[in-house]
């Protein structure tokens, strides 16, 4: 799912790419993404995360990300019990 034209031209990374760049495990990357610490989107129905390369590169340099991505808790509709 592309939210705006800007997202079409962005470079996106997989969780494995982010793990290698930040020296973390893929499970840690997933947890940090779900906690809203790492920005990401889910562009396909399989639910795979994609991370904006420029934001992850900023984080790898010790800077704060500039883009605002909603936390995972606000991204998904609540399921009826």
C-alpha positions as CSV (number, residue, x, y, z in Angstrom):
1,X,0.0,0.0,0.0
2,X,1.5,3.3,-1.0
3,X,0.3,6.3,1.1
4,X,1.6,9.0,-1.2
5,X,3.7,9.7,-4.2
6,X,6.8,10.2,-2.0
7,X,6.7,6.6,-0.8
8,X,6.9,5.4,-4.4
9,X,10.3,7.0,-5.0
10,X,11.8,6.1,-1.6
11,X,14.3,3.4,-1.1
12,X,13.0,0.6,1.2
13,X,14.9,-1.9,3.3
14,X,13.9,-5.3,4.6
15,X,14.2,-6.2,8.2
16,X,17.3,-8.2,7.5
17,X,18.9,-5.2,5.8
18,X,18.1,-3.0,8.9
19,X,19.4,-5.7,11.2
20,X,22.8,-5.7,9.4
21,X,23.0,-1.9,9.3
22,X,22.3,-1.5,13.0
23,X,24.0,-4.6,14.3
24,X,20.8,-6.1,15.7
25,X,19.0,-9.4,15.3
26,X,16.0,-9.5,13.0
27,X,13.8,-10.2,16.0
28,X,15.0,-7.1,17.7
29,X,14.3,-5.0,14.6
30,X,10.8,-6.4,14.5
31,X,10.2,-5.6,18.2
32,X,11.6,-2.1,17.8
33,X,9.3,-1.6,14.8
34,X,6.2,-2.8,16.7
35,X,7.1,-0.5,19.6
36,X,7.2,2.5,17.2
37,X,10.9,3.1,17.6
38,X,11.8,2.1,14.0
39,X,9.6,3.6,11.2
40,X,8.1,1.1,8.8
41,X,5.2,0.3,6.5
42,X,3.6,-3.0,5.5
43,X,3.3,-2.7,1.7
44,X,1.7,-6.0,0.9
45,X,-0.9,-8.4,2.3
46,X,1.8,-10.8,3.6
47,X,2.6,-8.2,6.3
48,X,6.3,-7.9,5.6
49,X,7.8,-4.7,6.9
50,X,9.7,-2.3,4.8
51,X,11.8,0.4,6.4
52,X,12.7,3.8,4.7
53,X,16.4,3.6,3.9
54,X,17.1,7.3,4.6
55,X,15.5,7.1,8.0
56,X,17.4,3.9,9.0
57,X,20.7,5.5,7.7
58,X,20.0,8.5,9.9
59,X,19.4,6.2,12.9
60,X,22.6,4.3,12.1
61,X,24.5,7.6,12.3
62,X,23.0,8.2,15.8
63,X,20.5,10.8,14.5
64,X,16.8,10.9,15.2
65,X,14.5,10.0,12.3
66,X,12.8,13.0,10.6
67,X,9.8,11.2,9.1
68,X,6.7,10.6,11.3
69,X,5.3,7.1,11.0
70,X,2.4,6.0,13.3
71,X,3.3,3.3,15.8
72,X,2.3,-0.2,15.1
73,X,-0.5,-0.1,17.7
74,X,-2.3,2.7,15.8
75,X,-1.7,1.2,12.3
76,X,-3.9,-1.8,12.6
77,X,-7.6,-1.9,13.3
78,X,-8.7,-3.6,16.4
79,X,-10.0,-7.1,15.8
80,X,-13.4,-8.0,17.2
81,X,-13.3,-10.6,19.9
